[in-house]
Amino acid sequence: MNRRGFLAGAAALAPAAAFAAGLRPGIAGDGGADAGTLRTAAAARGLVYGAATSTDQLRDDDFARALVREAAMIVPEYEMKRGVVEAVRGRRDFSRPDALAAFAAAHGLALRGHPLIWHKRNPDWIGGALEEADLTGFVSEMVGRYRGRVHSWDVVNEAIDPSAPGHLRRTAWLANFGPSYIDRAFHAARQADPAALLVYNDWGCELGAPDNDRFRAATLDFLEGLLKRGAPVDAYGMQGHLGLQGAQVDQAKLRAFADAVRAMGLRILVTEHDVDDDGGPADIAARDRMVADASRRFLDVMLDSRGTIAVLTWGLTDRYLDAPGWKQRLEGWTPRRLPLDAALARKPMWRQMRAALAASPAARRGG
């Protein structure tokens, strides 16, 4: 980035930097990672560990310290979603993503962008007729605003539906622009920031059921098509949402899929990992063991692939999670799906994640 671009970007983020600094007095210079954190375990193997967070959570000083200690990268939980940034058509408000970008810069954290084009969390007006400015114009403005500050972008999120014609999910984007909306979004992102890693992000390939087999096949066809058409996709984002009920990880199938993605020359990021403990035993110790074991079985495969460069969890702590339903809330159910508990103590999932990171191969492709 040239000096003019840097100064312009710094000026744009200055108000947010002041706002973000005000959220957590004393955090700067306070949270350096110690030798026993997820971020240091990942870094020792050429990987990055990160977590989703929000500006609301960062008002909690104890949490902010834990985040800076454990994570080397953050991704916005909701701040970059279209319904937040552009609730009214043509009026784009970047104050919340600006605040996250300022927090990341102030604490030496990498930042992911999520998501640019998605079928959910959109304002109501996106259900109508759309223009090019609503697609590539938005991508260009968002990516360009944070040029040089974002490690990777989830350019298109969850576009695949194996049961739909052409394996593409029926969305307002598809209805207005046809299948080319995907390629156009990637090209706009590349033009806006040539250095950022451009990611296609999705779920459905993690588990071993027949539906997952079909999702894996559709995903590989989708990625091959993008590459053949010259779309500038650099990586595949595997969300990594798991659960204690239903289908589980089939390590052989997952390994074959990761190998196939890597063989295309794409890198892999685990972007939203968590383990839904709904339906697990009421005994917390037993449930924690099950969650940790599920995470470890998944990460052992993903981290064994030398194409994998990062692991992010969809949150760091159970502190901000709600019980999944009214019955569980009445029973005092406490969700246990992330590495730290509500008191920010490390759980068995944290320990198994750290062990999986430590056991992974050291040589990695640069991110």
N, C-alpha and C positions, 0 to 999 in steps of 0.2 A: 504494500500500500504506500502511495506517495504521501509527502508531508501534508499537502493540501487536503487529501482525503482523510488523513488521520485527524487533523485539526477540526474539520467539519464534523466528523463523527463524534469527536470528543465534546464539541459544543452542543450537539444534539442530545448527548447523554448527560450533560452536566446537571440539569435540574433533577433528573432521576438519581444521579449519584448522591446528591445532597439528601434526597428523600430516603434512599436506601441506607445511607450511613446513619441517618437519624433513627432508623428502626432499631438498631442494635448498638448502642453506645458501648465501646470497649471491645467489640468483636475483632476489629482489625488488629492483626499482629498477635491475636490471642490463641488462634485455633490450629497452629501448625500440627501436621499429622505426626503421631508417634509411631514407633516401629511396629506396633501391633494392630494397625487399622486395616480396613478393607482397601483403602487407597494405596497403602504401602505394599500390601500383599499383591495387589494387581500390578503396581508399577514395577515390582521386582521381576515380573514375567513379561514385561513389555505391554501391559494391558492398562486400561483405564476403568476404574469403578466410579459410578455416579448414581444419582438418585433424582427423582422428580420432586419438585417443591413448589411452593407458591409464595407470593408476597404476603399473604395472610400468615402463613406458618413462620415466615422470617421475622415476624414481630415478637416471636417467642425466643428470647435470648438463649435459653438453655438449648433449645433445638438448634438454633443457628450455630452455636459452638459445636454441637455434635456433628452437624452437617459438614462444617469446614474441616473438622477432624477426620471424618470417615470418608468423605467423597472428594474426588478430584474434578468432577464434572456435575453440572446440574442441567435439568431440562424442565421447562415450565409445565406445571400440571394443567393449567387452563389459560394462562395469560396471552398466549399467541393464537388461541382459537378464534375463528372468524367472528363468532357471536360476541366476543369480548372486544376485539379490535375494531370491528366495523358493524356495530349494531344497527346504525343508520347508514344507508347506502351513500358512499362518497365521503363519509365523515369518519376518518380512521384515527383512533386514539391509541397511541403507542405507550402511554404512560406506564402501564403495568409491565410489559416486556422490557421497557427501558430500565425500570427499577431492578428487574432480575439481572439484566446485562450489567448494570452498575455494581450490583452485589458480587457477581462473578468476577468482574475486573478487580474490585477492591480486595478480594480474598484469593486471587490467583487461581480461580476455578475456570475450567473450560465450560462452554455453554453450548447446548444443543438447541436447535430450533424445531418446534413441534406444534401442530402440523400445518403445512401450507394449504393443501387441498384435501378435504375430507367431506364425507357425506353427513356427518353429525356435528352438533354444536355450532350450527350455522344460524345466522339471523333469518327471520321469516322471509325476507325479500329474496333470498337465494332460491326459493322455490319457484320463482317466476322466470321470465325471459332474462337471459344473461348476455352480456357483451364481453368483448375481448378484454376490456379494462378490468372486468370482474375476475378474470382468470389470470392472464399473464401480467396485467397491470398490477394486480395485488401482489403476485409473487415477486415481481421486479422491485416494487417499493419495499416490501418486507425484508427481502434478502439484502437489497442494497442498503437499507438503513443500518444493518448490522454487519456490513461487509468487513471482513477481517476480524470479526469478534465472535463468530459462531463456528464451532468445530464441524458440525454436520447438521443438515436439514432433513427432516422427514418431508420430502417434497410432496409425495402423494401417499395417503394413508388409507389402507383397507379398500382398495379398488376391485379386489378379486371376489367373485362368487362362482364357484365351480359348477353350480347348477344353472347359471344364466347363459344366454347366448353369448358366445365369444368369451365366456368365463369372466365377464365384466359386470360388476354390481350396477344395478339400475340406480342412478343418482341424477340429481339436477345437472351435474357436470356432463355426464354422458348424454343426457337428453338434449342439452343445448349445443354441445360441441362435438359429439361423437367420440369415438375412441381416441382421437388425436389429442384430446385434452391432456392426457397423461404425458405424452412426449413434449407438448408445448410447455407444460409446467416445468419440466426438467430443463428444457433449453432456456427458458426465461431465468431460472435459478442460476444456471451456469453463467449466463451473461452478466447477471447481477453480482456474482461473487465467484470468480474462477477458482479460488483456492478452497472453498468449502466442500466438504464431502457430501455428496447428494445421495439420499437414501430412499428406497422404497420400503415402507413399513407395513407389516401386517401380522395377523395371528393365523391360527389354523393348521400350522405345520408342526407343532410341538408334540402332539400326542400320537397314539398308535392305532386309533380306530379307523375303519374303512373310510369314513368321511374325511379324516385327516390324510389318508393316502391320496384321495382325490384332490384335496387342497394342495398337497405337495406337488402333485403332477401339474396342476393348473399354475402353480406359482413358478415352477421351473420353465414352463412354456411361456409364461408372461415375461419373465426376466430375459429369456433368450430372444423373445420378440423385441423387447426394448433395445437390447444390444445390437441386434441385426439392423434395426432401423436407425442406429446411430444416436439414440437418446443417451445423454450424458449421465447415466446412473453409475454410481461408484460402489454402492453397498446395498445389502439387504438387511433390513431391520426385523429381527424376530422378536415379537413382543414378549413372549415367555410367561404368559399368564397360565398358571397351573391350578389344580384343585385337588382336594382329597377325595372327591366323589367322581364317579364316571371314569372315562378313559384315562389312562396314565401314559407316561413316556415309554415308548418302545425305543430303546437305545440304538438298536441296529438300524431301524428305519430313520431315526433322527441323524445318526452318523452318516448314512448314505446321502441324505438330503444336504447336510452341511458340506460334504465332500463335493457334491454336484454344484452347489453354489460357488464354492471356492474354485472349482475347475473352470468356471466362466470368467474368472479373473475378478470376481467381486469380493469385497470384504464383508464381514458379518458383524453386526452389533446386536447384542441382546438389549432391547430398549425399554421394556416395561415389566420386568420380572417381579412376580409375587406368587404366593400360593394361597388360594382361597380355602380357608379352613372351615367353611360352613359345612355342617354335616359330620364334622369330626367329633371325637369324644369330648365330653364335658371336662374331663380331667386335663388341666392345662399342660402339665408335664408330658402326658402322652400325646396330646395334640401338637405340642411343640416338636416332639421327636418326629412325628409324621410329616409336618411341614418341612422340617430340616432335611429329612430323607428325600422328599420329593424334589426339593431344590437341588440337592447334591446329585441325584440321578440325572437331572437335566443339565446342570452345569458341567458335570464330568465329561459329557459328550461335547457340548458347545465349546468348552475351553480346550478340549483336545484338538480341535480344528485350528490350524495355524492361520486360517482366514479370520478368526474372531479377534477383534481388536478392543472391544469394550463390553462391559456388563453394567446395565443400569437397572435399579429396582424402581417400581412405581411408588415411590415414597421410601423413606428411611425408617420411620417409626410407626408403630400402631397407635400413637397418641391421637391422631386425627381421624381414625377410622370409626365408623358406626357399625353397630350390629346389623346384620343383613335384613332383618324383619322385625315386626312389632313383637312377635312371640319371643324372639331371642333377646330383645331389649328388656322385656318384662322379666325374663329369667336372669338378667344380668350378664348375658353373653359378652365376652371380651374378644374381639378379633385378634388373631395372632399370625398375620400373614407377611410381615416384613422383618428385616434383620434386628431392629431394636424394639423393645416393648414400649408401653406407654410412659414408663418412667425413664426411658432412654437407656435402659440396661441391655446389654448384648444377650441375645437368645441363642438357642441351638442352631437356628437358621444362620445367624451371623457366623457361628463357629464353622459350620459346614461350608458356607460360602468361602470363608477364608481358607479352609483346607483345600477346597477345589481350586481356588486361585493359585495356592502354593504348589499344587501338584501338576499344574498345566505346563506345557512346553514353553521354553523361554523365548525362542525366536519368533518374531511377529513381523507382519508387514506394517509399515508405518501408517498411522491414522491421520 
